[in-house]
Amino acid sequence: MNTFKSHSYWITSTEETSYPALKEDLRVDALVIGGGIAGITSATLLSDAGLSIALIEANRICRGTTGHTTAKITSQHNLIYADLIKHLGFEKAEQYAIANQHAIRKIRQLVKQYSIDCQLTNRNAYVYTDELSNVCSIEKEVKAAQSLNLPADYVTNLNFPVKSLSGIRFSNQAEFHPRKYILKLAYELTKKAPIYENTRALDIDENTPYTISTTGGKVIADYVIVASHYPFYDKGSFYFAKMYPETSYIVGTTMKHDFNTDMYIGFDDPTRSLRSYSSESEHLLLVGGESHKTGKGKDGSIHYKHLENFIESVSPQSPIRYRWLAQDYITLDKVPYIGLLNRNMDHVYVATGFGKWGMTSGTVAAMIIKDLILKGKNPWASVFSPSRHLDGQKIKQIIVNGTDSAYELIKGKLTDYQSTLEAIPIDQCNIIEINSNNIGVYKDKNGELFAVDITCQHLKCELVWNQAERTWDCPCHGSRYNYRGEVFDGPSNANLVRIDIDSIFS
């Protein structure tokens, strides 16, 4: 029988962190909000440059998206460069390409500088197809990537047991253990600057120097870097309409065959992403895919099963050891938002919308923001600017996103759920309508009940239960809560309203 560890391999294979929570007011040059790769790298680079830094994280560092990534370090972001040249022009596509190639070099440089044991390994990265109709797209991407001086070439042999007609290969890319990398950077950072965990940013006073309210104290800073996955501060910026959350799934198996250990993405539907990882104790194949807009997929166990079936087809009878999901924000033009959060705040920066390519994009963000703070400019900044121009088709998508959010809000409010507490199966959730409010009640394996008002605390959309992860997911903007109602992902800053079980039927 398969046995599962219900968390990311990166998390289960490393020690938990225990940095203190903020309990007093601070004054620093720059406050970094978010303890993933963008935040930790930004704090490292700015601290190395001599600025006084503090970093706060709402939960524990590197347990969010960075702790649930596939951890590919590559400038090959699926098939993107032909599209960038077509829609943004050659100059901006070149900025994107150069920035991500520099990010690979920056990661290598930091690994060497701080002697980080994170199994950083050079790999080739492939995108392949087995459908004749997609071969033309591969050929166009090869031509586009080569015109941008990327290390790309056309291949017909993958040296991997999947069917394929053709592919594109990027040479001299890399992969690593992301938490080992981030935790060592964090350790080195604390020699010069404090890290505060379990400290959630709540608000920013727009007067300079900025005063940032948190759950543990106020921080006064000349510069603020919002690297909190989704910008916790979104007044007047409308990031909720300019990008959308997407959930994808990863399954890890102990490999029984000596496969080629490069990195792969299948361009056909359904998409499959593959990489390997070797430690002293095991050799893993990690397979990702099954992406869907958050809150709009099937039961998560079905998505995991599809990935397990794929593994069986390429490596029969390989035991499944790990499975987890990741949530990423996708921008309308597939390019992250890196730069000034909005035009009204001259020294508040944002890094978001990495679209499943956070290892390089988060590093790019740190390099750009460091230059904007210290020099006032960066050669790649314009392609990533959050205030960049969006064409008419992208503006239409903003309207669609807003309409989808409104529909989900109304749909949830009109749903008529009826149930009783006794009817809830063990390890399941039912939704009960009480006084026009939808109450989600989860019964754990011990029979204990956890009831919450399933109205999202961000913009009041109705949440969807995710049985595979035992979470409440927002289909509008991607906030996620555990079954106790505690927020751990997305734009929401507040927990769900807990409901007293004894009062439900009184």
Helices and strands as residue ranges (DSSP letters): H 9-12, E 26-33, H 37-48, E 53-56, G 65-68, E 72-73, H 81-88, H 90-113, E 121-129, H 132-147, E 152-155, E 166-175, H 178-189, E 195-196, E 201-205, E 210-214, E 218-226, H 239-242, E 243-254, E 263-266, E 272-278, E 283-293, H 300-314, E 320-331, E 337-340, E 348-352, H 358-374, H 381-384, H 392-414, G 421-423, E 428-434, E 437-443, E 449-453, E 464-466, E 471-473, E 480-482, E 487-489, G 501-503
